[in-house]
Amino acid sequence: MEQQFDYVVIGAGPGGYSSAIRAAQLGLKTAVVEREHAGGVCLNWGCIPTKALLSSAHLLLRLREQKLGIVTEGLRAELPTIIDRSRAVAARLESGIKSLFKKYGVHFIAGEAKFASEHELEVSGENRQKIRFRNVCIATGARARPLLQLPFSARVWSYRDALLKKELPKSLLVIGGGAIGLEFADFYNCLGSQVVLVEAAAHILPAEDSKVATALRRALEGRGIVFYEGATITAAREDTNKIIVEIEHGGHKKTLEADAALVAIGVVPNTDTLGVEKFGILDERGFVRTDERLATAKPHIYAIGDVVPGKLLAHRAAHQGIFVAELLAGKNPMPPGEIPACIYTSPQVASIGKTEEELRKSGRKFRIGEFPWQASGMALAAAENFGFTRVLCDAETGEILGAQIVGENASELIGQVALAISSELLPQDFLHAVMPHPTLAETVFQAFAVLEGAAVDY
């Protein structure tokens, strides 16, 4: 006998589990189908375990730099222990998600889902079954895109491989200068690998302002990471005990060799096994096309997260999932606001809204307020004075259009601007708020003070 549900979510990542739990809270009979682990890539293979790794690496970095007057002898990293700890963190959170499913009555179905019809799924796994639904949400995420010249292997890693290796490579070639490539380049550099990073775009972090990318590159170069920006890979192969990649850079040809390579050149949406081609809801790249309600051309089929074009970020997926659940429950939810993006290197990078380059291209008149962390008492006290906080506002209305922060804990600070944008605050609203002193949070206040010509500390 087929099970029937008001709402079925395919995929139990941040978007999927958030949507399923919220729908169940609101009284919908809800199921979530997951072929691997509750929590999806983010919790098991992405956001969470990488931050566990980076926490260890950055502590090691700070102690080795000896900026704080602490002398350590025999300091070393135990990579197997660091890896095991990150896996334990992921496992604990996966267990927590399953507990939440039980708490709120979400039916967790292990297996791989495929559409049998517009209102029916076939689920393969230990117990093959069919389930019917009134509404469904595709939240299947994405997987690493391979480099055609260099297939994944024991020496050619995806992000999953990089999370599990318990032997430190002497040298590592990172292909791709986005968040994933940079975070792993940072991690392995901290532990002692010789790291070279190749990026095809004009600069790392292609979606960020060049000023932001340049600041991060200089910081990482100062620790020994070598960058080739605007580089084209002309050939690549795996030899017996090394990776060999030939590039063109600045009009010159160069051959790079490394013990291992991490390929981080983007992702492929996980839509190829769903059987949705017949519905006409995919674009030419395999992503799902949706409207402002996150519905597809089939109004009862929704899609969220990394299968939908846009910023492929866990918190975007989670907010989209909650939006769909509340919509189906008869609420009148507000769509997600501006999505902040964070890179958890040392120093961190965080941004939200428009970049300076985007605003210049659009012809919109705007003002910039920028506060260097060298003028921050807390940054100096903590030996974290590399970086800056900058905000961009409409020149006439004062509307906050965007912000970029480079510095430690930037990911914690950008939330101030996210709240301000969603609440339609203005620069002077920041000036009326009293920030505790000394804190890094003051750098956001100070950036708005610079913009308004009211800064007294800079």
N, C-alpha and C positions, 0 to 999 in steps of 0.2 A: 504494500500500500504506500502510495506517495505521501510524503509529508508536505504540508502546505503552510506557507508563511506570508505575512503581510509584506515583509521586507527581507531580502537576502543580500548580503554583502560578500563579494568575491575578493578575498584577500584580507588578512588580519594584521596589516601594518598600521602605522599611526592613523592614517585616514580611515581604514577599514574598521579597526577596533573602536575608534572614537565614534564613528557613525553607528555601529551596531549597538554599542552600550547606550548611547543617547536615545536611539530609537526605542530600545527596550524600556528605558526609564520613562518614556512618554507613552507606553502602553501598546506598542506594536509587537506582534509576534515576530521575532527576529532570529535569523540564523546568519552565521558567518562561515564561509568555506575557506580553508587554508591548506595548501599543499605541503607546507614545510613547518614553519614555527610561528606561533602567536607572537605578534610584535613586528613581524616582517623584517625587511632588510635593515631598517633604521635601528631597531632595538637589538637585533642579533648580529648584524654584519656591517653596520654603518655608524650612525650617530653615537650610540652609547659605547660600544666597545672601543671605537677610535678615541673617544674622549678619555676613557680609562687608560689607554696606552699613552696618550699625550700628557695626562696628569703625572704619570711616572717620569716621562722623558723631560718634562719642563722643570720638575723638581730637581732632577739630576743636573740639568743645564744651569739652574740658578746657583746650586751649590758649587758647581765647577767654576762658574764665573767669579766667585768669591768677591762679589760686590758689597756684601753685607758684613764682612769682617769675620766670617765663619771659616775656619780652616779645617778641612777634612782630609784624612789620610786613608788610602786604600779604597777610595770611593769607586764603586763599579755598579754596573747594571746587570741583573740576572734576567735575561730575556725570557727564558721559559716561565719564570715566576710572574713576570709582567704580563705575558700572554695568558697564563692560567687565570690570573686575577681578572683580566678583561672578560674572559669567557664566563667566569663565575658571576660577574655583574650582569651580563646578558641573560644568563640562565635564571637568575633570581627575578629579573624583571619579566621574563617570559612567563614564569610561574605566576607572577602577580597579575598579568593580563588574563590568564586562564581563570584565576580566582574571581576577577571582576566579571567575567562572563557568567560564572555560576551565581554570583551575588545578584546580578540583574536579570537572570533568566535568558541570556543569549545562548542559543543552541550552537555549539562549536562542532563543525563537521570537518573532519580531516580528510583531505583528498583534493583532487584536481577537478575543477569545474569546467564544463563545456555546455554551451547553449544547445539544447535539443530543439527548442522552439522559442518564440518570443516570451513565453511565460513558464519555461521549464528548463531545468539544468540537469545534466547527467554528471554525477560525481564519481570519479574513479578513486580507487584506494583499497584499503582492506575490506571495506563494505561498500560495494557498488550500489548506488541508489539514484533515484530520480527525486527531485524536489520541485514543487511548483511555488510560484511567487506572484504577488500582486505588483510589487516594484522590486527592482534590483539595482545594485550599484557596483560598477567595475572599479576595483581598487587594487589591481594586481601589480602595481609598481613597475619597476624597470630593472634591467640587468646590465652589466658592463658590456660596452661595445668593444669588440676585439680589433686589433690592428691587423689588416689583411696580410701584410708581409710577415707578421710575427704572431702566430697563433698562441693561445695560452698553453703553458706547459709548466713543468717543475721549476723552470727558471724564468718564465714569462708570466707574471702575476696579474691577476685582477685584484680588486680591493679585498675580496674574500681571502685570497691566498696571502696577501700582505698582513692580514690579521692573525694568521695561524703559524707563521714561520718562527721556529724556536732557535734557529741558527742565524746569526747576524751575517749578512753578506759584507764582504770587504768593500765592495763597490756596488752601487745601485744606480741604474738609469731610470729616471721617471719620465714617461712620455705623457705630457698633458699638464698644463699649469692652471687648472681650476682648483676648486676646494679640495677634492680628493687627492690629486697629485701633490699639492702643496703640503697638506697635512701629513701625508706619509713621508714626503721628502724631509720635513721637519723632524718627524719621529726618528727615522733611521739616522739622520745627521746627528741628533742628540745622543744616540747610542754609540756612534762612532763610525758609521759607514761613510765612505766617500760618495757623495751624491751629486749627480749631474741631472739637470732637468731641461727638457726640450719642449718648447711651446711653438705651435705654428703661427699663432696670432702675433700681432705687433708687440704685445706685452702679456705677461701673466695676468690672470683674472681679467679676461677680455670684457666682461660685463661691468667692470668697475672703471672709475676714472683713472687715467694714466698716472695721476699724482699718487693715488692710493697704491696702485700696483708698483710704482717705482719705490715708494717708501718700504713696502714689504720686501721687495727684491733686495734692496740695499741692506736691510736688516739681516736677511738670510745669507746674502753674500758675505757679510761680515763674519759669519760663522763657518764659512767654507763651502757652501753650496754653490755650484757653478751653473749658470743659466745660459741657455741659447734661445733667445726670443726671436720670433719671425723666422724660424728655421723650418726647412722642408726636409722630410725624410725621403731620401732617394732609394735606399735599399736597406734591408734589415734581415738578419738571419741568426739562428741559434747554432753555435758551434758546440763542440764536445763539452767544454767547461766554461763557456762565456757567451755573452750576447754581443753581437757586432751590428752597429747601426751607422749608416753613412748619411750625412746631412749636408745641405747647402745652407750657409749662414753668412749674411753680409757679403755675398758675392764669392765666397770661398767654400771649398769642399772640405769636409772634416770627417774622420772616422772615430767613432766613440765605442769603447769596449767596457763591459761591466760584467760582474758575476751574475747579476740578475737584473730584470727590467720589470717595472710596474707600468702597465698600460692603463691610463686614466683619461681617455679621449671622449668621454661621453657615455650615454646609455641608450639602450634599445627598449622600447616599451614592451611589457609582457602581455601582448594581445594576440600573438600568433597562434596560440593553442585554444583560444576561447570559442572559436567558431562563430565570430561576429561579422565575418566578411559579408555574409548574405544580408546583413542589416544596413549596409552602406553608411556606417558611422565612423569609419576610420579615414584619416588623411593619408597622404602619399608616404608618410614616414611610419605609419602604423600607430600613431597616437589617436585617441578618441576625440572627435569633434563634439563640443557641447555648447549650449547657449549660456546666458547669464544665470540661469537657474541650475546649471551643471547637468541639464538633461540633454540627451542625444536626440537625433531625428525620430527615434522611438521614444515617446514622452514618458514611458514608465521605466526606461533604462537610463541610469545616471552614471557618471564617471567622475572620479576625483583623483587627486594626487599625481604621481609621476606618469600616469597614462594620459594625462591631459597636458597639452602644451603650456608652457609658462615656467615659473621658477619651481624647479623640482626639489622641494624642501619639505621635510616632515611636518613642520608646523603649518604650512599651507594646506597639506593634505588633511591634517586633523581638523582645522577650521572648516574646510570644505565638507568634510564628512558630517560634522555636527550641523552645518547648514542644511544639507540634504535631509538628514533625519528630522530636523525640526520642521522643514517644509512639508514632508510627508505626514507628519503628525498634526498638520493643520495650524502650525504656528505661522508667524510672519517674520522670519528671521532676517537679520541684516547680513548681506554677503560679507565675506572676509575683507578687511581693509588692506592697507599697504603691507606687503610682506617683507620683513627684514631678512637680510642674508648675512651669515656669519662664517668666517673661516677661523678655525681654532688653532692656528699656528702661534708661535711666540715671536713677535707680538701678534695679537689677534687683529682681525679686520671685521668690521661690521658696517652695514649700510642699509639704507631704506630710501624708497622713493626715487626721484630723478637724480641723475648724475649731472655734473657741470657740463660735460660734453653733450649730453642729450638736450639740456636746456639751451645751449648755444645753437645747436642745430635747429631747434624749434623756433628760434627767434624771440623767445619769451624773455622779458626783462626780469632780472633777478639780482639779489644781493647775496654775498657770502660772508659769513662770520666764521673765522677760524682761530682756534686757541691752541697754541703749541704746548705740549705737555712739559716742556722744559720750564714753563712758568707755573706749573702745578706743584704746590707744596707736598701733596700726598704722593704724586708721581716721583718727585725727588727723594722723599723719605723712603719710599719703597724700592728705589733704584730702578724705576720703570718709566723714566722720563723720555723714552723714545716714542714719538708718535704725535698725533694731533686729533682734535675734534673739530669738525667743520659742519656748518648747517647752511642750507640754501633756502631762501624765501623769495616770494614774489615781490618785485620792487615796489609795486603800488599797493597791493592789499595786505602784504605781510604774511600771506598764506605760506605755511611751512611745506616746502616742496620735496626736501630730501635731506639726508645727512650721511656723513661718512666718519667713522672713527677708526683710527689705527692705534693700538696700544693694548696693554694687558687688561683683560676683563671687558674689552669693547663689546662683547656679546651680551654682557649684563647691562651695559649702559644704553644700548640702542633702543631698549624698551621704553625709555623715557620719551623718545621722539615718536615711536610707534603710537604710544598712548596720546601724545599731543596731536598727531595728525588725525587719528580716528575721532578725537574730541574737538577737532577744529580749533585748537588753541593757536595763539599768536605769540610772537617773540616776547612781547611785554608780559605775557602770563608767566613765562619762565622767570622774568626779572622780579616778579612779585612773590615767587616761591623762595623760601629760605632753605638752602641746601646745607647739610651738616659740613663742618670743616674740621679737619682736612679730609676730603674724600675725592676719589676719581669722578664721582658724580658731579662735582663742581665744574668739571671741564665742559659739560654740556651747557650748564648755566652760563659759563664764561663765554662760550662760542656765541650764544645769543646776545650776550652783553656786548661783545665785539661788534656784532652785526648792527646793534642799536646805538653804537657809539657810547656805551655806558660802562665799559670795562675799566675798573680801577686797578686791577692786578696785572694788566698787560698793556 
